[in-house]
Structures are given as structure tokens and as C-alpha cells.
Amino acid sequence: MRAPAGAIAAVPAGQRFARSVLAEAAAAAAACGHPVPTGPLHVTEQALTAPGSSATSSLTRDLIAGRRTGVEAVLADLAARARAAGTATPLIDLAVLALRIHNRQSDLEHRGCVLLVRGCRTPARSEKSLSSERPGCLGP
């Protein structure tokens, strides 16, 4: 979401969104044999739904700073374990997708690529030559 929890909670549907994501994570943990005790779950909910809360995750801080995120070790692993246990995590899956896209774009930019969404900065080349040089890139 690229914002602290309080900024998310302060907009319409923000608190509902935060509670929904937390419920998915708690359901995933429980399905994997690690139920979150009510007390800590309530404290976390309070931190995520309080307008003005400065709570953020390392994923959010990395995203805001334009750095590569640790999505695979954090959310992707949680989602995969939940899926293996038969628990759906559609909001977490969406976050994983968004962060994977961010990481890929970050990787391409750091290799000196011009992303396809930004247009071509060099003479047009065939898709075949693009994929053989640097997949997903246009130009040097």
C-alpha cells in the first residue's frame, strides 16, 4: 500500500482492508498449525487499524524507498504454506504479485534496462532479439 498503517486506516475501507489481510494471515498460520493467540492478534489489529498509526513492515519501507523487497521470504512463503494447507489468501496473493512486479522492475532498472512500459529509447528491434539480449528490456 506504500503507506503506514494509520494512513491506510484513515481512508474509507482502509480499516476493513487491514482487518481482512490480518484475518487471512491468522487463518494461514492456524491452518499450518500455529494459531495466533487472541491477545497478540488484538494488539496487532489495533496497530493496523488506528488512524495515525506509524506501523509499517520492512516490505513497505523497502517499497517506499525503491529498494528490492523480501517478498519471497515473507509473504510468498506464507501464501504458499497457506495454499498447501488448503487456505485461500487472495489479498496476500495480490500483495505478493505486486511486490514481485516491483522487484522485477527494480532488477531490470539496475541492469540498465529500459522497461517496456516506459517505451523504446533505441531503434525498434524484434522481440526475438530483445529476448536473446536481455529478457524484458528495450535498449542498452
C-alpha beads as a LAMMPS data file, in Angstrom:
LAMMPS data file: protein, C-alpha beads

140 atoms
139 bonds

1 atom types
1 bond types

-500.0 500.0 xlo xhi
-500.0 500.0 ylo yhi
-500.0 500.0 zlo zhi

Masses

1 110.0

Atoms # bond

1 1 1 0.000 0.000 0.000
2 1 1 3.050 2.271 0.162
3 1 1 1.906 3.924 3.390
4 1 1 1.964 3.454 7.166
5 1 1 -0.949 1.565 8.687
6 1 1 -2.522 4.760 10.013
7 1 1 -2.717 6.315 6.548
8 1 1 -4.438 3.191 5.248
9 1 1 -6.824 3.090 8.221
10 1 1 -7.753 6.748 7.733
11 1 1 -9.346 6.263 4.303
12 1 1 -12.729 4.683 3.531
13 1 1 -12.485 0.874 3.651
14 1 1 -8.909 1.076 4.957
15 1 1 -9.702 -0.455 8.335
16 1 1 -11.777 -3.189 6.708
17 1 1 -8.885 -3.938 4.358
18 1 1 -6.385 -4.131 7.234
19 1 1 -8.646 -6.468 9.205
20 1 1 -9.169 -8.658 6.139
21 1 1 -5.443 -9.031 5.473
22 1 1 -4.812 -9.764 9.146
23 1 1 -7.597 -12.373 9.131
24 1 1 -6.023 -14.062 6.080
25 1 1 -2.615 -14.171 7.767
26 1 1 -4.097 -15.524 11.004
27 1 1 -6.088 -18.164 9.093
28 1 1 -2.934 -19.192 7.227
29 1 1 -0.988 -19.523 10.469
30 1 1 -3.776 -21.544 12.085
31 1 1 -4.081 -23.830 9.046
32 1 1 -0.369 -24.536 9.343
33 1 1 -0.680 -25.467 12.999
34 1 1 0.355 -22.138 14.504
35 1 1 -2.784 -20.343 15.689
36 1 1 -2.182 -16.752 16.793
37 1 1 -3.348 -16.201 20.391
38 1 1 -6.245 -13.768 20.764
39 1 1 -4.249 -11.210 22.765
40 1 1 -1.426 -10.647 20.274
41 1 1 -3.915 -10.773 17.402
42 1 1 -5.957 -7.991 19.028
43 1 1 -2.844 -5.863 19.665
44 1 1 -1.823 -6.257 16.024
45 1 1 -5.327 -5.337 14.850
46 1 1 -5.224 -2.195 16.991
47 1 1 -1.873 -1.170 15.490
48 1 1 -3.096 -1.770 11.934
49 1 1 -6.453 -0.002 12.252
50 1 1 -5.629 3.063 14.334
51 1 1 -5.680 6.263 12.280
52 1 1 -2.318 7.916 12.788
53 1 1 -0.500 4.643 13.487
54 1 1 3.051 4.779 12.184
55 1 1 3.318 0.982 11.972
56 1 1 4.911 -0.296 8.767
57 1 1 6.528 -3.519 7.633
58 1 1 10.017 -3.918 6.254
59 1 1 8.346 -4.717 2.927
60 1 1 6.583 -1.341 2.969
61 1 1 9.735 0.535 3.963
62 1 1 11.709 -1.135 1.162
63 1 1 8.948 -0.448 -1.351
64 1 1 8.681 3.236 -0.405
65 1 1 12.469 3.594 -0.617
66 1 1 12.504 1.971 -4.055
67 1 1 14.542 -0.981 -2.837
68 1 1 14.030 -4.633 -3.694
69 1 1 11.736 -6.298 -1.141
70 1 1 12.000 -9.615 0.679
71 1 1 8.592 -10.722 -0.588
72 1 1 9.633 -14.321 -1.267
73 1 1 10.803 -14.964 2.287
74 1 1 7.873 -13.203 3.921
75 1 1 4.544 -13.097 2.076
76 1 1 5.158 -15.600 -0.743
77 1 1 6.222 -18.247 1.757
78 1 1 3.160 -17.562 3.920
79 1 1 0.854 -17.759 0.905
80 1 1 2.451 -20.997 -0.333
81 1 1 2.129 -22.636 3.074
82 1 1 -1.498 -21.498 3.348
83 1 1 -2.259 -22.866 -0.124
84 1 1 -0.656 -26.202 0.772
85 1 1 -2.868 -26.323 3.881
86 1 1 -5.984 -25.560 1.805
87 1 1 -6.431 -21.951 2.938
88 1 1 -7.071 -19.178 0.431
89 1 1 -5.214 -15.870 0.800
90 1 1 -6.428 -13.687 -2.085
91 1 1 -5.330 -10.353 -0.600
92 1 1 -1.920 -11.695 0.369
93 1 1 -1.593 -13.269 -3.095
94 1 1 -2.312 -9.867 -4.645
95 1 1 0.354 -8.250 -2.458
96 1 1 2.836 -10.957 -3.490
97 1 1 2.107 -10.276 -7.147
98 1 1 2.512 -6.510 -6.743
99 1 1 5.792 -6.880 -4.864
100 1 1 7.159 -9.402 -7.356
101 1 1 6.412 -6.922 -10.145
102 1 1 8.169 -4.181 -8.155
103 1 1 11.207 -6.438 -7.617
104 1 1 11.362 -7.360 -11.297
105 1 1 11.176 -3.740 -12.385
106 1 1 13.842 -2.846 -9.839
107 1 1 16.095 -5.638 -11.126
108 1 1 15.650 -4.531 -14.745
109 1 1 16.357 -0.899 -13.921
110 1 1 19.510 -1.797 -12.021
111 1 1 20.777 -3.778 -15.011
112 1 1 20.435 -0.662 -17.167
113 1 1 17.308 -1.756 -18.989
114 1 1 14.548 0.478 -20.216
115 1 1 11.281 -1.153 -19.209
116 1 1 8.726 -1.925 -21.876
117 1 1 6.128 0.217 -20.101
118 1 1 8.356 3.252 -20.489
119 1 1 8.638 2.918 -24.250
120 1 1 11.513 2.375 -26.601
121 1 1 14.602 4.578 -26.368
122 1 1 16.505 2.774 -29.099
123 1 1 15.626 1.754 -32.653
124 1 1 12.940 -0.919 -32.753
125 1 1 14.157 -4.497 -32.667
126 1 1 12.366 -7.761 -32.999
127 1 1 11.010 -9.489 -29.886
128 1 1 13.382 -12.379 -30.636
129 1 1 16.455 -10.148 -30.495
130 1 1 15.177 -8.490 -27.321
131 1 1 14.658 -11.777 -25.536
132 1 1 18.086 -13.058 -26.546
133 1 1 19.849 -9.919 -25.305
134 1 1 18.061 -9.103 -22.035
135 1 1 14.591 -10.524 -21.475
136 1 1 12.016 -7.803 -20.853
137 1 1 14.330 -4.972 -21.889
138 1 1 14.488 -2.437 -24.657
139 1 1 17.701 -0.605 -25.287
140 1 1 21.035 -0.597 -23.535

Bonds

1 1 1 2
2 1 2 3
3 1 3 4
4 1 4 5
5 1 5 6
6 1 6 7
7 1 7 8
8 1 8 9
9 1 9 10
10 1 10 11
11 1 11 12
12 1 12 13
13 1 13 14
14 1 14 15
15 1 15 16
16 1 16 17
17 1 17 18
18 1 18 19
19 1 19 20
20 1 20 21
21 1 21 22
22 1 22 23
23 1 23 24
24 1 24 25
25 1 25 26
26 1 26 27
27 1 27 28
28 1 28 29
29 1 29 30
30 1 30 31
31 1 31 32
32 1 32 33
33 1 33 34
34 1 34 35
35 1 35 36
36 1 36 37
37 1 37 38
38 1 38 39
39 1 39 40
40 1 40 41
41 1 41 42
42 1 42 43
43 1 43 44
44 1 44 45
45 1 45 46
46 1 46 47
47 1 47 48
48 1 48 49
49 1 49 50
50 1 50 51
51 1 51 52
52 1 52 53
53 1 53 54
54 1 54 55
55 1 55 56
56 1 56 57
57 1 57 58
58 1 58 59
59 1 59 60
60 1 60 61
61 1 61 62
62 1 62 63
63 1 63 64
64 1 64 65
65 1 65 66
66 1 66 67
67 1 67 68
68 1 68 69
69 1 69 70
70 1 70 71
71 1 71 72
72 1 72 73
73 1 73 74
74 1 74 75
75 1 75 76
76 1 76 77
77 1 77 78
78 1 78 79
79 1 79 80
80 1 80 81
81 1 81 82
82 1 82 83
83 1 83 84
84 1 84 85
85 1 85 86
86 1 86 87
87 1 87 88
88 1 88 89
89 1 89 90
90 1 90 91
91 1 91 92
92 1 92 93
93 1 93 94
94 1 94 95
95 1 95 96
96 1 96 97
97 1 97 98
98 1 98 99
99 1 99 100
100 1 100 101
101 1 101 102
102 1 102 103
103 1 103 104
104 1 104 105
105 1 105 106
106 1 106 107
107 1 107 108
108 1 108 109
109 1 109 110
110 1 110 111
111 1 111 112
112 1 112 113
113 1 113 114
114 1 114 115
115 1 115 116
116 1 116 117
117 1 117 118
118 1 118 119
119 1 119 120
120 1 120 121
121 1 121 122
122 1 122 123
123 1 123 124
124 1 124 125
125 1 125 126
126 1 126 127
127 1 127 128
128 1 128 129
129 1 129 130
130 1 130 131
131 1 131 132
132 1 132 133
133 1 133 134
134 1 134 135
135 1 135 136
136 1 136 137
137 1 137 138
138 1 138 139
139 1 139 140
